Amino acid sequence: MGEPNSWLLKDGVVLASLEIAHTRSARRKGLLGRDEFGAALLLPRCRSIHTVGMRFTIDAAFCDRRGTVLRLVTIPPGRLARPCLAARQVVEADGGAFERWGVRVGDELTFG
């Protein structure tokens, strides 16, 4: 699913390796079937997510086209997140990752 050598960056600093879910099938699968992740997942063309069937809590950053973080949420398994209609992409990571990485609303994330 992911691209090799993709990275999640903030202010030019690498936060984590990044998988990009390019296809509809990959976006639908997301992090399902995993026990943990240890990286970040970019879901392009996305403005709502869920954790139904997931085995662990995740952090989600709803971002606009430029990668600006509009909303951050932590979602336990079996839940639906409130859609963010202004979002155009979502970054998912293990629960607590964004706090450890210092990601805040208004930050601009880049993907390289």
PDB file as gemmi writes it, atoms N, CA and C in Angstrom:
CRYST1    1.000    1.000    1.000  90.00  90.00  90.00 P 1                      
ATOM      1  N   MET A   1       0.820  -1.187   0.000  1.00  0.00           N  
ATOM      2  CA  MET A   1       0.000   0.000   0.000  1.00  0.00           C  
ATOM      3  C   MET A   1       0.861   1.247   0.000  1.00  0.00           C  
ATOM      4  N   GLY A   2       1.888   1.305   0.834  1.00  0.00           N  
ATOM      5  CA  GLY A   2       2.649   2.528   0.975  1.00  0.00           C  
ATOM      6  C   GLY A   2       3.749   2.665  -0.051  1.00  0.00           C  
ATOM      7  N   GLU A   3       4.226   3.886  -0.176  1.00  0.00           N  
ATOM      8  CA  GLU A   3       5.341   4.171  -1.050  1.00  0.00           C  
ATOM      9  C   GLU A   3       6.622   4.080  -0.233  1.00  0.00           C  
ATOM     10  N   PRO A   4       7.650   3.407  -0.742  1.00  0.00           N  
ATOM     11  CA  PRO A   4       8.924   3.427  -0.037  1.00  0.00           C  
ATOM     12  C   PRO A   4       9.505   4.836  -0.043  1.00  0.00           C  
ATOM     13  N   ASN A   5      10.239   5.155   0.992  1.00  0.00           N  
ATOM     14  CA  ASN A   5      10.933   6.436   1.090  1.00  0.00           C  
ATOM     15  C   ASN A   5      10.012   7.637   1.139  1.00  0.00           C  
ATOM     16  N   SER A   6       8.817   7.486   1.652  1.00  0.00           N  
ATOM     17  CA  SER A   6       7.934   8.620   1.880  1.00  0.00           C  
ATOM     18  C   SER A   6       8.065   9.019   3.344  1.00  0.00           C  
ATOM     19  N   TRP A   7       7.951  10.305   3.602  1.00  0.00           N  
ATOM     20  CA  TRP A   7       8.151  10.819   4.961  1.00  0.00           C  
ATOM     21  C   TRP A   7       7.081  11.835   5.309  1.00  0.00           C  
ATOM     22  N   LEU A   8       6.741  11.898   6.593  1.00  0.00           N  
ATOM     23  CA  LEU A   8       5.884  12.939   7.139  1.00  0.00           C  
ATOM     24  C   LEU A   8       6.809  13.964   7.775  1.00  0.00           C  
ATOM     25  N   LEU A   9       6.676  15.227   7.341  1.00  0.00           N  
ATOM     26  CA  LEU A   9       7.553  16.282   7.841  1.00  0.00           C  
ATOM     27  C   LEU A   9       6.750  17.451   8.395  1.00  0.00           C  
ATOM     28  N   LYS A  10       7.360  18.132   9.367  1.00  0.00           N  
ATOM     29  CA  LYS A  10       6.825  19.386   9.898  1.00  0.00           C  
ATOM     30  C   LYS A  10       8.004  20.336  10.018  1.00  0.00           C  
ATOM     31  N   ASP A  11       7.898  21.497   9.395  1.00  0.00           N  
ATOM     32  CA  ASP A  11       8.991  22.482   9.402  1.00  0.00           C  
ATOM     33  C   ASP A  11      10.302  21.875   8.913  1.00  0.00           C  
ATOM     34  N   GLY A  12      10.218  20.963   7.928  1.00  0.00           N  
ATOM     35  CA  GLY A  12      11.407  20.355   7.351  1.00  0.00           C  
ATOM     36  C   GLY A  12      12.017  19.237   8.174  1.00  0.00           C  
ATOM     37  N   VAL A  13      11.414  18.928   9.313  1.00  0.00           N  
ATOM     38  CA  VAL A  13      11.919  17.867  10.193  1.00  0.00           C  
ATOM     39  C   VAL A  13      11.089  16.607   9.973  1.00  0.00           C  
ATOM     40  N   VAL A  14      11.767  15.481   9.771  1.00  0.00           N  
ATOM     41  CA  VAL A  14      11.073  14.211   9.572  1.00  0.00           C  
ATOM     42  C   VAL A  14      10.465  13.759  10.895  1.00  0.00           C  
ATOM     43  N   LEU A  15       9.138  13.525  10.869  1.00  0.00           N  
ATOM     44  CA  LEU A  15       8.440  13.010  12.049  1.00  0.00           C  
ATOM     45  C   LEU A  15       8.335  11.490  12.014  1.00  0.00           C  
ATOM     46  N   ALA A  16       8.091  10.932  10.815  1.00  0.00           N  
ATOM     47  CA  ALA A  16       7.877   9.487  10.702  1.00  0.00           C  
ATOM     48  C   ALA A  16       7.938   9.068   9.243  1.00  0.00           C  
ATOM     49  N   SER A  17       8.140   7.773   9.031  1.00  0.00           N  
ATOM     50  CA  SER A  17       7.968   7.247   7.674  1.00  0.00           C  
ATOM     51  C   SER A  17       6.477   7.319   7.359  1.00  0.00           C  
ATOM     52  N   LEU A  18       6.146   7.380   6.081  1.00  0.00           N  
ATOM     53  CA  LEU A  18       4.775   7.636   5.657  1.00  0.00           C  
ATOM     54  C   LEU A  18       4.364   6.665   4.565  1.00  0.00           C  
ATOM     55  N   GLU A  19       3.217   6.044   4.760  1.00  0.00           N  
ATOM     56  CA  GLU A  19       2.583   5.268   3.700  1.00  0.00           C  
ATOM     57  C   GLU A  19       1.477   6.145   3.114  1.00  0.00           C  
ATOM     58  N   ILE A  20       1.286   6.049   1.807  1.00  0.00           N  
ATOM     59  CA  ILE A  20       0.241   6.825   1.145  1.00  0.00           C  
ATOM     60  C   ILE A  20      -0.756   5.860   0.523  1.00  0.00           C  
ATOM     61  N   ALA A  21      -2.013   5.995   0.923  1.00  0.00           N  
ATOM     62  CA  ALA A  21      -3.088   5.141   0.397  1.00  0.00           C  
ATOM     63  C   ALA A  21      -3.626   5.788  -0.875  1.00  0.00           C  
ATOM     64  N   HIS A  22      -3.042   5.450  -2.014  1.00  0.00           N  
ATOM     65  CA  HIS A  22      -3.393   6.087  -3.284  1.00  0.00           C  
ATOM     66  C   HIS A  22      -4.723   5.607  -3.858  1.00  0.00           C  
ATOM     67  N   THR A  23      -5.045   4.336  -3.647  1.00  0.00           N  
ATOM     68  CA  THR A  23      -6.244   3.790  -4.286  1.00  0.00           C  
ATOM     69  C   THR A  23      -7.431   3.812  -3.336  1.00  0.00           C  
ATOM     70  N   ARG A  24      -8.618   3.730  -3.908  1.00  0.00           N  
ATOM     71  CA  ARG A  24      -9.833   3.671  -3.094  1.00  0.00           C  
ATOM     72  C   ARG A  24      -9.779   2.464  -2.157  1.00  0.00           C  
ATOM     73  N   SER A  25      -9.321   1.338  -2.649  1.00  0.00           N  
ATOM     74  CA  SER A  25      -9.206   0.122  -1.843  1.00  0.00           C  
ATOM     75  C   SER A  25      -8.241   0.321  -0.678  1.00  0.00           C  
ATOM     76  N   ALA A  26      -7.107   0.941  -0.937  1.00  0.00           N  
ATOM     77  CA  ALA A  26      -6.119   1.190   0.121  1.00  0.00           C  
ATOM     78  C   ALA A  26      -6.668   2.172   1.151  1.00  0.00           C  
ATOM     79  N   ARG A  27      -7.410   3.191   0.705  1.00  0.00           N  
ATOM     80  CA  ARG A  27      -8.012   4.141   1.652  1.00  0.00           C  
ATOM     81  C   ARG A  27      -9.061   3.458   2.506  1.00  0.00           C  
ATOM     82  N   ARG A  28      -9.843   2.570   1.885  1.00  0.00           N  
ATOM     83  CA  ARG A  28     -10.883   1.843   2.625  1.00  0.00           C  
ATOM     84  C   ARG A  28     -10.266   0.943   3.685  1.00  0.00           C  
ATOM     85  N   LYS A  29      -9.164   0.282   3.357  1.00  0.00           N  
ATOM     86  CA  LYS A  29      -8.512  -0.623   4.307  1.00  0.00           C  
ATOM     87  C   LYS A  29      -7.821   0.153   5.424  1.00  0.00           C  
ATOM     88  N   GLY A  30      -7.152   1.234   5.081  1.00  0.00           N  
ATOM     89  CA  GLY A  30      -6.469   2.046   6.089  1.00  0.00           C  
ATOM     90  C   GLY A  30      -5.555   1.217   6.967  1.00  0.00           C  
ATOM     91  N   LEU A  31      -5.757   1.305   8.268  1.00  0.00           N  
ATOM     92  CA  LEU A  31      -4.923   0.583   9.234  1.00  0.00           C  
ATOM     93  C   LEU A  31      -5.585  -0.692   9.745  1.00  0.00           C  
ATOM     94  N   LEU A  32      -6.688  -1.108   9.135  1.00  0.00           N  
ATOM     95  CA  LEU A  32      -7.375  -2.333   9.561  1.00  0.00           C  
ATOM     96  C   LEU A  32      -6.453  -3.540   9.450  1.00  0.00           C  
ATOM     97  N   GLY A  33      -6.569  -4.445  10.413  1.00  0.00           N  
ATOM     98  CA  GLY A  33      -5.801  -5.677  10.395  1.00  0.00           C  
ATOM     99  C   GLY A  33      -4.428  -5.563  11.024  1.00  0.00           C  
ATOM    100  N   ARG A  34      -4.073  -4.396  11.505  1.00  0.00           N  
ATOM    101  CA  ARG A  34      -2.767  -4.211  12.148  1.00  0.00           C  
ATOM    102  C   ARG A  34      -2.944  -4.122  13.652  1.00  0.00           C  
ATOM    103  N   ASP A  35      -1.912  -4.523  14.384  1.00  0.00           N  
ATOM    104  CA  ASP A  35      -1.940  -4.435  15.842  1.00  0.00           C  
ATOM    105  C   ASP A  35      -1.314  -3.142  16.345  1.00  0.00           C  
ATOM    106  N   GLU A  36      -0.491  -2.544  15.548  1.00  0.00           N  
ATOM    107  CA  GLU A  36       0.129  -1.246  15.819  1.00  0.00           C  
ATOM    108  C   GLU A  36       0.653  -0.746  14.488  1.00  0.00           C  
ATOM    109  N   PHE A  37       1.185   0.464  14.459  1.00  0.00           N  
ATOM    110  CA  PHE A  37       1.620   0.977  13.168  1.00  0.00           C  
ATOM    111  C   PHE A  37       3.052   1.474  13.193  1.00  0.00           C  
ATOM    112  N   GLY A  38       3.387   2.403  14.073  1.00  0.00           N  
ATOM    113  CA  GLY A  38       4.765   2.874  14.174  1.00  0.00           C  
ATOM    114  C   GLY A  38       5.207   3.798  13.049  1.00  0.00           C  
ATOM    115  N   ALA A  39       4.279   4.284  12.247  1.00  0.00           N  
ATOM    116  CA  ALA A  39       4.577   5.209  11.152  1.00  0.00           C  
ATOM    117  C   ALA A  39       3.358   6.117  11.009  1.00  0.00           C  
ATOM    118  N   ALA A  40       3.170   6.695   9.829  1.00  0.00           N  
ATOM    119  CA  ALA A  40       1.989   7.513   9.552  1.00  0.00           C  
ATOM    120  C   ALA A  40       1.399   7.056   8.223  1.00  0.00           C  
ATOM    121  N   LEU A  41       0.101   7.250   8.090  1.00  0.00           N  
ATOM    122  CA  LEU A  41      -0.621   6.872   6.872  1.00  0.00           C  
ATOM    123  C   LEU A  41      -1.354   8.099   6.355  1.00  0.00           C  
ATOM    124  N   LEU A  42      -1.150   8.438   5.089  1.00  0.00           N  
ATOM    125  CA  LEU A  42      -1.840   9.553   4.451  1.00  0.00           C  
ATOM    126  C   LEU A  42      -3.000   9.015   3.631  1.00  0.00           C  
ATOM    127  N   LEU A  43      -4.190   9.544   3.901  1.00  0.00           N  
ATOM    128  CA  LEU A  43      -5.394   9.192   3.158  1.00  0.00           C  
ATOM    129  C   LEU A  43      -5.799  10.412   2.325  1.00  0.00           C  
ATOM    130  N   PRO A  44      -5.358  10.467   1.052  1.00  0.00           N  
ATOM    131  CA  PRO A  44      -5.753  11.595   0.203  1.00  0.00           C  
ATOM    132  C   PRO A  44      -7.250  11.529  -0.119  1.00  0.00           C  
ATOM    133  N   ARG A  45      -7.808  12.670  -0.481  1.00  0.00           N  
ATOM    134  CA  ARG A  45      -9.229  12.754  -0.865  1.00  0.00           C  
ATOM    135  C   ARG A  45     -10.119  12.147   0.223  1.00  0.00           C  
ATOM    136  N   CYS A  46      -9.900  12.597   1.444  1.00  0.00           N  
ATOM    137  CA  CYS A  46     -10.615  12.028   2.591  1.00  0.00           C  
ATOM    138  C   CYS A  46     -10.990  13.150   3.544  1.00  0.00           C  
ATOM    139  N   ARG A  47     -12.210  13.064   4.105  1.00  0.00           N  
ATOM    140  CA  ARG A  47     -12.619  14.052   5.108  1.00  0.00           C  
ATOM    141  C   ARG A  47     -13.361  13.431   6.290  1.00  0.00           C  
ATOM    142  N   SER A  48     -13.484  12.095   6.296  1.00  0.00           N  
ATOM    143  CA  SER A  48     -14.052  11.422   7.469  1.00  0.00           C  
ATOM    144  C   SER A  48     -13.423  10.039   7.597  1.00  0.00           C  
ATOM    145  N   ILE A  49     -13.296   9.577   8.836  1.00  0.00           N  
ATOM    146  CA  ILE A  49     -12.678   8.277   9.095  1.00  0.00           C  
ATOM    147  C   ILE A  49     -13.429   7.572  10.214  1.00  0.00           C  
ATOM    148  N   HIS A  50     -13.108   6.298  10.397  1.00  0.00           N  
ATOM    149  CA  HIS A  50     -13.661   5.517  11.506  1.00  0.00           C  
ATOM    150  C   HIS A  50     -12.599   4.539  11.981  1.00  0.00           C  
ATOM    151  N   THR A  51     -12.846   3.957  13.154  1.00  0.00           N  
ATOM    152  CA  THR A  51     -11.943   2.938  13.684  1.00  0.00           C  
ATOM    153  C   THR A  51     -12.696   1.633  13.935  1.00  0.00           C  
ATOM    154  N   VAL A  52     -13.804   1.440  13.247  1.00  0.00           N  
ATOM    155  CA  VAL A  52     -14.582   0.206  13.369  1.00  0.00           C  
ATOM    156  C   VAL A  52     -13.720  -0.949  12.869  1.00  0.00           C  
ATOM    157  N   GLY A  53     -13.543  -1.963  13.698  1.00  0.00           N  
ATOM    158  CA  GLY A  53     -12.722  -3.114  13.345  1.00  0.00           C  
ATOM    159  C   GLY A  53     -11.245  -2.933  13.639  1.00  0.00           C  
ATOM    160  N   MET A  54     -10.848  -1.758  14.121  1.00  0.00           N  
ATOM    161  CA  MET A  54      -9.436  -1.516  14.437  1.00  0.00           C  
ATOM    162  C   MET A  54      -9.094  -2.097  15.796  1.00  0.00           C  
ATOM    163  N   ARG A  55      -7.821  -2.373  15.997  1.00  0.00           N  
ATOM    164  CA  ARG A  55      -7.342  -3.008  17.230  1.00  0.00           C  
ATOM    165  C   ARG A  55      -6.648  -2.041  18.178  1.00  0.00           C  
ATOM    166  N   PHE A  56      -6.471  -0.782  17.759  1.00  0.00           N  
ATOM    167  CA  PHE A  56      -5.750   0.170  18.603  1.00  0.00           C  
ATOM    168  C   PHE A  56      -6.267   1.583  18.366  1.00  0.00           C  
ATOM    169  N   THR A  57      -5.994   2.439  19.330  1.00  0.00           N  
ATOM    170  CA  THR A  57      -6.375   3.853  19.251  1.00  0.00           C  
ATOM    171  C   THR A  57      -5.459   4.557  18.259  1.00  0.00           C  
ATOM    172  N   ILE A  58      -6.044   5.479  17.483  1.00  0.00           N  
ATOM    173  CA  ILE A  58      -5.248   6.244  16.524  1.00  0.00           C  
ATOM    174  C   ILE A  58      -5.409   7.747  16.740  1.00  0.00           C  
ATOM    175  N   ASP A  59      -4.421   8.482  16.287  1.00  0.00           N  
ATOM    176  CA  ASP A  59      -4.511   9.929  16.139  1.00  0.00           C  
ATOM    177  C   ASP A  59      -4.835  10.205  14.682  1.00  0.00           C  
ATOM    178  N   ALA A  60      -5.615  11.237  14.429  1.00  0.00           N  
ATOM    179  CA  ALA A  60      -5.920  11.640  13.061  1.00  0.00           C  
ATOM    180  C   ALA A  60      -5.788  13.152  12.951  1.00  0.00           C  
ATOM    181  N   ALA A  61      -5.100  13.586  11.904  1.00  0.00           N  
ATOM    182  CA  ALA A  61      -4.964  15.008  11.594  1.00  0.00           C  
ATOM    183  C   ALA A  61      -5.716  15.259  10.293  1.00  0.00           C  
ATOM    184  N   PHE A  62      -6.776  16.036  10.369  1.00  0.00           N  
ATOM    185  CA  PHE A  62      -7.542  16.428   9.187  1.00  0.00           C  
ATOM    186  C   PHE A  62      -6.855  17.662   8.609  1.00  0.00           C  
ATOM    187  N   CYS A  63      -6.440  17.577   7.344  1.00  0.00           N  
ATOM    188  CA  CYS A  63      -5.642  18.634   6.720  1.00  0.00           C  
ATOM    189  C   CYS A  63      -6.300  19.154   5.447  1.00  0.00           C  
ATOM    190  N   ASP A  64      -5.998  20.415   5.124  1.00  0.00           N  
ATOM    191  CA  ASP A  64      -6.463  20.969   3.853  1.00  0.00           C  
ATOM    192  C   ASP A  64      -5.516  20.536   2.735  1.00  0.00           C  
ATOM    193  N   ARG A  65      -5.720  21.068   1.539  1.00  0.00           N  
ATOM    194  CA  ARG A  65      -4.893  20.674   0.375  1.00  0.00           C  
ATOM    195  C   ARG A  65      -3.408  20.937   0.578  1.00  0.00           C  
ATOM    196  N   ARG A  66      -3.087  21.994   1.308  1.00  0.00           N  
ATOM    197  CA  ARG A  66      -1.685  22.378   1.528  1.00  0.00           C  
ATOM    198  C   ARG A  66      -1.030  21.578   2.639  1.00  0.00           C  
ATOM    199  N   GLY A  67      -1.826  20.830   3.406  1.00  0.00           N  
ATOM    200  CA  GLY A  67      -1.271  20.075   4.533  1.00  0.00           C  
ATOM    201  C   GLY A  67      -1.420  20.781   5.862  1.00  0.00           C  
ATOM    202  N   THR A  68      -2.150  21.902   5.877  1.00  0.00           N  
ATOM    203  CA  THR A  68      -2.376  22.613   7.128  1.00  0.00           C  
ATOM    204  C   THR A  68      -3.347  21.814   7.994  1.00  0.00           C  
ATOM    205  N   VAL A  69      -2.973  21.580   9.251  1.00  0.00           N  
ATOM    206  CA  VAL A  69      -3.805  20.797  10.166  1.00  0.00           C  
ATOM    207  C   VAL A  69      -5.005  21.640  10.603  1.00  0.00           C  
ATOM    208  N   LEU A  70      -6.195  21.143  10.273  1.00  0.00           N  
ATOM    209  CA  LEU A  70      -7.438  21.830  10.619  1.00  0.00           C  
ATOM    210  C   LEU A  70      -8.019  21.324  11.933  1.00  0.00           C  
ATOM    211  N   ARG A  71      -7.852  20.028  12.181  1.00  0.00           N  
ATOM    212  CA  ARG A  71      -8.404  19.412  13.398  1.00  0.00           C  
ATOM    213  C   ARG A  71      -7.590  18.180  13.738  1.00  0.00           C  
ATOM    214  N   LEU A  72      -7.369  17.959  15.031  1.00  0.00           N  
ATOM    215  CA  LEU A  72      -6.700  16.761  15.537  1.00  0.00           C  
ATOM    216  C   LEU A  72      -7.665  16.009  16.433  1.00  0.00           C  
ATOM    217  N   VAL A  73      -7.711  14.701  16.275  1.00  0.00           N  
ATOM    218  CA  VAL A  73      -8.549  13.864  17.143  1.00  0.00           C  
ATOM    219  C   VAL A  73      -7.795  12.592  17.494  1.00  0.00           C  
ATOM    220  N   THR A  74      -8.132  12.041  18.645  1.00  0.00           N  
ATOM    221  CA  THR A  74      -7.665  10.720  19.053  1.00  0.00           C  
ATOM    222  C   THR A  74      -8.905   9.853  19.130  1.00  0.00           C  
ATOM    223  N   ILE A  75      -8.877   8.722  18.426  1.00  0.00           N  
ATOM    224  CA  ILE A  75     -10.077   7.902  18.284  1.00  0.00           C  
ATOM    225  C   ILE A  75      -9.796   6.469  18.746  1.00  0.00           C  
ATOM    226  N   PRO A  76     -10.522   6.005  19.769  1.00  0.00           N  
ATOM    227  CA  PRO A  76     -10.369   4.608  20.186  1.00  0.00           C  
ATOM    228  C   PRO A  76     -11.037   3.669  19.183  1.00  0.00           C  
ATOM    229  N   PRO A  77     -10.735   2.381  19.255  1.00  0.00           N  
ATOM    230  CA  PRO A  77     -11.361   1.421  18.341  1.00  0.00           C  
ATOM    231  C   PRO A  77     -12.887   1.461  18.418  1.00  0.00           C  
ATOM    232  N   GLY A  78     -13.517   1.191  17.280  1.00  0.00           N  
ATOM    233  CA  GLY A  78     -14.974   1.071  17.227  1.00  0.00           C  
ATOM    234  C   GLY A  78     -15.742   2.375  17.166  1.00  0.00           C  
ATOM    235  N   ARG A  79     -15.097   3.456  16.778  1.00  0.00           N  
ATOM    236  CA  ARG A  79     -15.756   4.771  16.771  1.00  0.00           C  
ATOM    237  C   ARG A  79     -15.759   5.405  15.383  1.00  0.00           C  
ATOM    238  N   LEU A  80     -16.638   6.377  15.223  1.00  0.00           N  
ATOM    239  CA  LEU A  80     -16.685   7.216  14.026  1.00  0.00           C  
ATOM    240  C   LEU A  80     -16.201   8.601  14.407  1.00  0.00           C  
ATOM    241  N   ALA A  81     -15.365   9.193  13.579  1.00  0.00           N  
ATOM    242  CA  ALA A  81     -14.941  10.569  13.817  1.00  0.00           C  
ATOM    243  C   ALA A  81     -15.924  11.498  13.117  1.00  0.00           C  
ATOM    244  N   ARG A  82     -16.152  12.648  13.706  1.00  0.00           N  
ATOM    245  CA  ARG A  82     -16.984  13.657  13.072  1.00  0.00           C  
ATOM    246  C   ARG A  82     -16.280  14.128  11.798  1.00  0.00           C  
ATOM    247  N   PRO A  83     -16.982  14.172  10.662  1.00  0.00           N  
ATOM    248  CA  PRO A  83     -16.341  14.615   9.418  1.00  0.00           C  
ATOM    249  C   PRO A  83     -15.823  16.041   9.533  1.00  0.00           C  
ATOM    250  N   CYS A  84     -14.773  16.318   8.804  1.00  0.00           N  
ATOM    251  CA  CYS A  84     -14.220  17.672   8.704  1.00  0.00           C  
ATOM    252  C   CYS A  84     -14.369  18.077   7.245  1.00  0.00           C  
ATOM    253  N   LEU A  85     -15.436  18.804   6.937  1.00  0.00           N  
ATOM    254  CA  LEU A  85     -15.789  19.087   5.555  1.00  0.00           C  
ATOM    255  C   LEU A  85     -14.753  19.923   4.812  1.00  0.00           C  
ATOM    256  N   ALA A  86     -13.959  20.703   5.525  1.00  0.00           N  
ATOM    257  CA  ALA A  86     -12.922  21.502   4.879  1.00  0.00           C  
ATOM    258  C   ALA A  86     -11.663  20.684   4.581  1.00  0.00           C  
ATOM    259  N   ALA A  87     -11.555  19.500   5.159  1.00  0.00           N  
ATOM    260  CA  ALA A  87     -10.366  18.661   4.954  1.00  0.00           C  
ATOM    261  C   ALA A  87     -10.360  18.064   3.554  1.00  0.00           C  
ATOM    262  N   ARG A  88      -9.169  17.825   3.054  1.00  0.00           N  
ATOM    263  CA  ARG A  88      -8.983  17.157   1.767  1.00  0.00           C  
ATOM    264  C   ARG A  88      -8.105  15.920   1.904  1.00  0.00           C  
ATOM    265  N   GLN A  89      -7.525  15.737   3.095  1.00  0.00           N  
ATOM    266  CA  GLN A  89      -6.677  14.579   3.370  1.00  0.00           C  
ATOM    267  C   GLN A  89      -6.581  14.392   4.871  1.00  0.00           C  
ATOM    268  N   VAL A  90      -6.289  13.149   5.260  1.00  0.00           N  
ATOM    269  CA  VAL A  90      -6.165  12.823   6.676  1.00  0.00           C  
ATOM    270  C   VAL A  90      -4.872  12.047   6.878  1.00  0.00           C  
ATOM    271  N   VAL A  91      -4.152  12.396   7.940  1.00  0.00           N  
ATOM    272  CA  VAL A  91      -2.966  11.649   8.337  1.00  0.00           C  
ATOM    273  C   VAL A  91      -3.330  10.879   9.595  1.00  0.00           C  
ATOM    274  N   GLU A  92      -3.081   9.571   9.589  1.00  0.00           N  
ATOM    275  CA  GLU A  92      -3.341   8.717  10.747  1.00  0.00           C  
ATOM    276  C   GLU A  92      -2.023   8.200  11.310  1.00  0.00           C  
ATOM    277  N   ALA A  93      -1.990   8.033  12.640  1.00  0.00           N  
ATOM    278  CA  ALA A  93      -0.816   7.488  13.322  1.00  0.00           C  
ATOM    279  C   ALA A  93      -1.286   6.818  14.610  1.00  0.00           C  
ATOM    280  N   ASP A  94      -0.383   6.107  15.272  1.00  0.00           N  
ATOM    281  CA  ASP A  94      -0.706   5.502  16.563  1.00  0.00           C  
ATOM    282  C   ASP A  94      -1.187   6.579  17.530  1.00  0.00           C  
ATOM    283  N   GLY A  95      -2.107   6.227  18.410  1.00  0.00           N  
ATOM    284  CA  GLY A  95      -2.586   7.153  19.422  1.00  0.00           C  
ATOM    285  C   GLY A  95      -1.436   7.723  20.240  1.00  0.00           C  
ATOM    286  N   GLY A  96      -1.414   9.026  20.413  1.00  0.00           N  
ATOM    287  CA  GLY A  96      -0.361   9.700  21.177  1.00  0.00           C  
ATOM    288  C   GLY A  96       0.806  10.183  20.332  1.00  0.00           C  
ATOM    289  N   ALA A  97       0.871   9.754  19.075  1.00  0.00           N  
ATOM    290  CA  ALA A  97       2.008  10.122  18.215  1.00  0.00           C  
ATOM    291  C   ALA A  97       2.078  11.621  17.971  1.00  0.00           C  
ATOM    292  N   PHE A  98       0.947  12.258  17.691  1.00  0.00           N  
ATOM    293  CA  PHE A  98       0.982  13.683  17.366  1.00  0.00           C  
ATOM    294  C   PHE A  98       1.434  14.512  18.562  1.00  0.00           C  
ATOM    295  N   GLU A  99       1.047  14.101  19.752  1.00  0.00           N  
ATOM    296  CA  GLU A  99       1.525  14.813  20.946  1.00  0.00           C  
ATOM    297  C   GLU A  99       3.036  14.651  21.075  1.00  0.00           C  
ATOM    298  N   ARG A 100       3.535  13.428  20.880  1.00  0.00           N  
ATOM    299  CA  ARG A 100       4.987  13.189  20.952  1.00  0.00           C  
ATOM    300  C   ARG A 100       5.740  13.981  19.890  1.00  0.00           C  
ATOM    301  N   TRP A 101       5.133  14.107  18.703  1.00  0.00           N  
ATOM    302  CA  TRP A 101       5.781  14.806  17.595  1.00  0.00           C  
ATOM    303  C   TRP A 101       5.563  16.317  17.643  1.00  0.00           C  
ATOM    304  N   GLY A 102       4.733  16.804  18.562  1.00  0.00           N  
ATOM    305  CA  GLY A 102       4.479  18.237  18.671  1.00  0.00           C  
ATOM    306  C   GLY A 102       3.592  18.798  17.572  1.00  0.00           C  
ATOM    307  N   VAL A 103       2.719  17.963  17.001  1.00  0.00           N  
ATOM    308  CA  VAL A 103       1.812  18.420  15.945  1.00  0.00           C  
ATOM    309  C   VAL A 103       0.620  19.132  16.579  1.00  0.00           C  
ATOM    310  N   ARG A 104       0.311  20.324  16.080  1.00  0.00           N  
ATOM    311  CA  ARG A 104      -0.788  21.143  16.597  1.00  0.00           C  
ATOM    312  C   ARG A 104      -1.668  21.637  15.438  1.00  0.00           C  
ATOM    313  N   VAL A 105      -2.882  22.033  15.767  1.00  0.00           N  
ATOM    314  CA  VAL A 105      -3.755  22.671  14.770  1.00  0.00           C  
ATOM    315  C   VAL A 105      -3.061  23.912  14.258  1.00  0.00           C  
ATOM    316  N   GLY A 106      -3.076  24.099  12.939  1.00  0.00           N  
ATOM    317  CA  GLY A 106      -2.419  25.224  12.298  1.00  0.00           C  
ATOM    318  C   GLY A 106      -1.049  24.889  11.732  1.00  0.00           C  
ATOM    319  N   ASP A 107      -0.442  23.788  12.194  1.00  0.00           N  
ATOM    320  CA  ASP A 107       0.851  23.354  11.637  1.00  0.00           C  
ATOM    321  C   ASP A 107       0.666  22.944  10.180  1.00  0.00           C  
ATOM    322  N   GLU A 108       1.712  23.100   9.400  1.00  0.00           N  
ATOM    323  CA  GLU A 108       1.683  22.629   8.020  1.00  0.00           C  
ATOM    324  C   GLU A 108       2.555  21.391   7.917  1.00  0.00           C  
ATOM    325  N   LEU A 109       1.905  20.266   7.566  1.00  0.00           N  
ATOM    326  CA  LEU A 109       2.613  19.005   7.368  1.00  0.00           C  
ATOM    327  C   LEU A 109       2.935  18.859   5.896  1.00  0.00           C  
ATOM    328  N   THR A 110       4.089  18.316   5.603  1.00  0.00           N  
ATOM    329  CA  THR A 110       4.460  18.042   4.217  1.00  0.00           C  
ATOM    330  C   THR A 110       4.778  16.566   4.080  1.00  0.00           C  
ATOM    331  N   PHE A 111       4.672  16.111   2.867  1.00  0.00           N  
ATOM    332  CA  PHE A 111       4.806  14.686   2.585  1.00  0.00           C  
ATOM    333  C   PHE A 111       5.837  14.546   1.479  1.00  0.00           C  
ATOM    334  N   GLY A 112       6.950  13.891   1.792  1.00  0.00           N  
ATOM    335  CA  GLY A 112       7.997  13.783   0.793  1.00  0.00           C  
ATOM    336  C   GLY A 112       8.733  12.490   0.825  1.00  0.00           C  
TER     337      GLY A 112                                                      
END                                                                             
